[in-house]
Amino acid sequence: MTRAGDEAERLVRLAAAIDSLPMKLRAVHLLGTVDGLDYERIGFRLGLSVDEVERCTAEALMRIDRALCGRRNWLGRWR
């Protein structure tokens, strides 16, 4: 496969991973990454505390990483 083909496949997998997130995690992730909102503004918009936004952001990123990299131990990547 060509480099462009590899990149296109990766983007399709990324979009599928984001689409598979539960609604709250997907909303938090997209408001932060696409709309560029900070945690306080995301929380205000969704009726969540900043702590909950932080937790949802971490959970969303962990699930996306697992979907893209497989089911291995997520934390094991840094050990």
FENSUL-V714221 format. One record per residue. RES is the residue in one letter. PSI is psi in degrees with one decimal (999 if undefined). OMEGA is omega in whole degrees, 0 to 359 (* if undefined). D_CENTER is the distance of its C-alpha to the mean C-alpha in Angstrom with 1 decimal. Layout:
{{RES & PSI & OMEGA & D_CENTER} {RES & PSI & OMEGA & D_CENTER}}
//
This chain:
{{M & 146.3 & 180 & 26.4} {T & 165.3 & 178 & 26.3} {R & -41.5 & 178 & 23.8} {A & -38.5 & 178 & 22.9} {G & -40.2 & 177 & 22.6} {D & -43.2 & 181 & 20.3} {E & -40.7 & 179 & 18.0} {A & -42.3 & 178 & 18.2} {E & -40.4 & 179 & 17.4} {R & -41.3 & 179 & 14.3} {L & -37.5 & 177 & 13.1} {V & -43.3 & 179 & 14.1} {R & -38.8 & 178 & 12.2} {L & -46.1 & 179 & 8.9} {A & -41.1 & 179 & 9.8} {A & -39.4 & 179 & 10.9} {A & -43.0 & 179 & 7.8} {I & -42.9 & 179 & 6.0} {D & -27.5 & 183 & 9.6} {S & -8.6 & 179 & 10.0} {L & 147.6 & 171 & 7.8} {P & 152.9 & 188 & 10.6} {M & -46.1 & 183 & 11.6} {K & -43.9 & 179 & 11.2} {L & -41.3 & 179 & 7.5} {R & -43.6 & 181 & 6.9} {A & -46.1 & 179 & 9.6} {V & -46.0 & 182 & 8.5} {H & -47.8 & 183 & 5.3} {L & -37.8 & 177 & 7.8} {L & -34.5 & 179 & 10.7} {G & -45.0 & 186 & 9.6} {T & -39.8 & 183 & 8.6} {V & -48.8 & 183 & 11.0} {D & -14.8 & 176 & 13.6} {G & 22.8 & 181 & 13.6} {L & 148.5 & 175 & 14.5} {D & 171.2 & 185 & 15.0} {Y & -37.7 & 180 & 14.3} {E & -43.9 & 180 & 17.8} {R & -37.6 & 176 & 17.6} {I & -46.7 & 179 & 14.4} {G & -43.1 & 179 & 16.3} {F & -45.4 & 182 & 19.4} {R & -36.7 & 185 & 18.1} {L & -2.3 & 181 & 16.6} {G & 36.7 & 181 & 19.3} {L & 154.7 & 173 & 17.3} {S & 162.1 & 177 & 18.5} {V & -39.4 & 177 & 16.9} {D & -41.3 & 179 & 16.6} {E & -37.9 & 177 & 14.7} {V & -42.9 & 178 & 12.2} {E & -43.7 & 180 & 11.9} {R & -43.9 & 180 & 11.6} {C & -38.7 & 178 & 9.0} {T & -47.3 & 179 & 6.8} {A & -43.9 & 180 & 7.8} {E & -42.4 & 179 & 7.5} {A & -46.0 & 180 & 4.0} {L & -39.4 & 179 & 3.8} {M & -43.5 & 180 & 7.1} {R & -39.5 & 177 & 6.7} {I & -44.7 & 179 & 5.1} {D & -45.0 & 178 & 7.7} {R & -42.2 & 181 & 10.2} {A & -35.9 & 182 & 10.0} {L & -31.7 & 187 & 10.7} {C & -1.8 & 181 & 13.1} {G & -176.7 & 187 & 14.8} {R & 9.3 & 181 & 15.5} {R & 167.4 & 181 & 17.1} {N & 117.5 & 184 & 16.9} {W & -44.2 & 181 & 13.6} {L & -21.8 & 180 & 15.8} {G & -18.0 & 180 & 18.5} {R & -23.0 & 183 & 17.1} {W & 5.8 & 180 & 18.5} {R & 999 & * & 21.7}}
//
